[in-house]
Amino acid sequence: MASTTDFKDYYAVLGVNKNSSNDEIKKAFRKLAVKYHPDRNPGDKAAEERFKEISEAYEVLSDTEKRQKYDQFGQYWKQASQTGGGYPGVGVDVGGFDFSQYRSFEDFINELLGRFATPGATGTGNYRTSTGGRTGFSDYSNFNDFAAGFGTNPQSTTQLDREAVLRLNLSEAYRGVQKRISIGTETIDIRIPAGVKTGSRLKVKGKGQSNPQTQQRGDLYLKIELDAHPFYQFDGDNLVCEVPITPDEAVLGGLIEVPTPDGMVTMKIPSGIRSGQSLRLRGKGWPNAQGSKSDQLVKIMIDTPKDLSQVEKELYEKIRANRSYDPRKNLQQMAL
């Protein structure tokens, strides 16, 4: 259950502010991700935690919908995201509602129960508290249990199910991983298959909440969320990355080395390529349940050098003096 003491200011984590553009947020994340990435800080637990923190912040602030929820609801944005900004079963729209007046989420629930309780219906009997001792994921099920179960039987099969979020880094999700997590006093090992992505939902049968009268147990549903990565992003099922090239490579073409999840590969750059064009590496993307892989899309960015040697400067001046191509030729006839 989130409280003000648990609240993370994601803008402060990335060193930006609420008015920062998406490009500014992306630039700040990449700078910090490179600095604190575990590969550059082997064995440094503090750097690892910092990397997870900035990845979590970027995941929220880079997503338009999540950022809007975060800006509106603050420390309660995750609960609001699960209910679409309102509370199903209670019929109260909280769009634009100011949560800052409450010291914690418990205070809000207490007032809500007092405000909407009806004769013969005890809302507190339908609200289940969170089971402590979890590691590896966060449990958000109790908020939905309250909202959807108001005035209903708390022992129904659906309410015995539990939903939680399991965070993975890109390497774990790409290759698959064995995870040990705690649910109350119970510790279980879960095998995560290769190729899960943010939004993937895994069912762990019989690991939900238990009905003390019938001993019936619901199921545990794990919703996967992946940490943001400084190089790779997703475009549907494909992986996307940006690779810089020099102006001469753009003009003349050539062969360059490009990272893929399985290692470096050689890719041919066609002559005359433009900045922003994408090249496709077939079968070098994300694994799927059928055992194949999607593609990796390489977005080419021409990186213009700022510090030139004397020889380089003289050669560029010679090119300028003898250049036959005018990229602005058509602009001469441009008019309103």
C-alpha positions, -999 to +999 in steps of 0.1 A: +000+000+000+016+032-011+020+061+013+036+095+009+069+081+024+071+055-004+064+080-031+092+084-057+095+117-076+104+103-110+112+137-124+138+142-096+151+107-102+160+117-138+170+152-130+142+168-151+110+187-143+073+184-152+077+207-182+105+186-197+098+173-232+099+136-242+133+142-259+147+158-227+135+129-206+149+104-230+183+122-231+185+124-193+176+087-190+202+076-215+229+096-198+221+081-164+216+046-178+250+046-193+266+058-161+249+033-138+244+003-161+254-029-143+278-039-171+298-007-163+296-012-125+301-050-119+294-059-083+282-024-073+248-029-056+243+008-052+247+014-089+224-015-097+197-001-075+202+033-090+199+018-125+166+001-115+153+033-101+160+054-132+147+026-155+114+026-134+112+064-137+118+064-175+093+036-180+066+058-165+076+093-179+082+080-214+047+066-216+022+094-223-007+076-206+013+066-175+028+101-173-006+117-173-018+094-145+014+100-126+010+138-129-027+137-118-027+111-090+009+113-077+016+083-053-017+067-062-011+066-100-008+028-102-041+023-084-058+048-107-043+032-138-059-001-128-094+014-125-092+039-154-095+069-131-126+058-113-138+031-089-159+003-105-187-010-083-189+023-064-197+046-094-174+075-084-154+093-110-122+107-095-110+125-127-092+156-116-095+147-079-068+161-055-053+132-035-028+154-018-052+161+011-047+125+024-016+114+043-019+079+029-040+057+007-055+041+039-069+076+049-086+079+015-101+044+018-114+051+053-131+082+041-145+065+010-159+037+031-175+062+055-189+082+027-205+055+006-214+027+030-251+018+029-273+003+055-268-035+057-236-034+037-203-033+056-176-022+031-148-031+055-158-068+053-151-067+015-117-050+017-088-074+021-055-061+034-023-069+016-003-099+026+032-088+037+066-103+030+066-101-008+098-098-027+104-095-064+070-079-073+044-054-060+009-065-051-019-041-063-047-066-060-062-053-028-073-020-044-092-038-072-106-063-046-121-034-027-134-016-058-149-045-077-161-064-045-180-037-027-212-052-015-204-087-029-193-120-015-156-117-005-151-154-008-159-158-045-134-176-067-125-145-086-116-126-054-093-154-044-072-147-074-042-124-069-025-102-095+010-088-091+037-071-111+070-089-117+098-067-130+125-081-152+155-066-170+158-071-208+184-099-205+161-120-182+131-115-204+151-123-236+166-155-224+141-166-198+149-169-161+141-187-129+127-164-102+121-171-065+094-150-050+077-148-016+039-148-012+032-143+025+050-171+043+053-192+011+083-191-012+079-204-047+101-209-078+087-197-111+102-203-145+097-172-168+098-183-204+120-165-229+103-137-249+079-122-223+074-084-227+058-056-208+021-066-205+027-103-207+005-121-181+016-154-165-007-177-145+006-196-115-021-220-106-032-224-070-010-197-056-037-171-050-055-163-017-070-191+004-106-194+016-101-204+053-135-222+053-132-243+022-094-242+018-100-233-018-072-213-034-073-189-063-046-184-089-017-159-090-014-138-121+019-122-128+019-091-150+054-086-166+070-052-167+105-048-183+130-023-172+138+004-198+171-003-217+195+025-229+199+009-264+170-013-272+133-004-274+102-022-288+082-014-319+054-039-317+072-073-317+104-059-332+134-045-314+145-010-324+179+007-318+197+038-330+232+035-345+254+065-354+274+067-386+298+093-400+291+116-429+315+098-452+299+064-443+265+079-452+278+092-486+300+062-496+283+034-477+302+006-461+301-022-435+296-014-398+293-035-366+259-034-349+250-049-315+222-075-313+209-094-282+231-123-294+262-103-301+277-081-328+268-086-365+281-069-396+256-047-415+259-031-449+252+006-451+240+016-486+256+047-501+235+079-499+215+068-468+197+096-450+196+102-413+166+086-397+163+058-422+159+023-408+176-009-419+162-044-410+182-072-395+159-102-400+156-127-373+177-107-348+149-093-327+127-107-299+119-144-294+083-157-296+064-188-284+069-205-318+107-205-314+115-179-340+125-143-336+112-110-348+134-084-366+158-058-353+152-024-368+184-002-369+176+035-372+206+053-388+216+086-374+243+106-391+267+120-365+284+151-376+319+155-360+325+187-341+363+184-335+382+180-367+419+175-373+436+200-397+437+173-424+400+166-420+391+202-421+411+208-453+394+178-470+359+190-460+367+225-474+379+209-506+346+189-508+326+221-503+346+239-530+339+212-555+305+201-544+280+196-573+250+186-552+227+213-538+201+199-513+183+233-513+179+237-550+141+232-549+137+258-522+144+286-547+108+283-561+092+279-527+066+306-519+033+311-501 
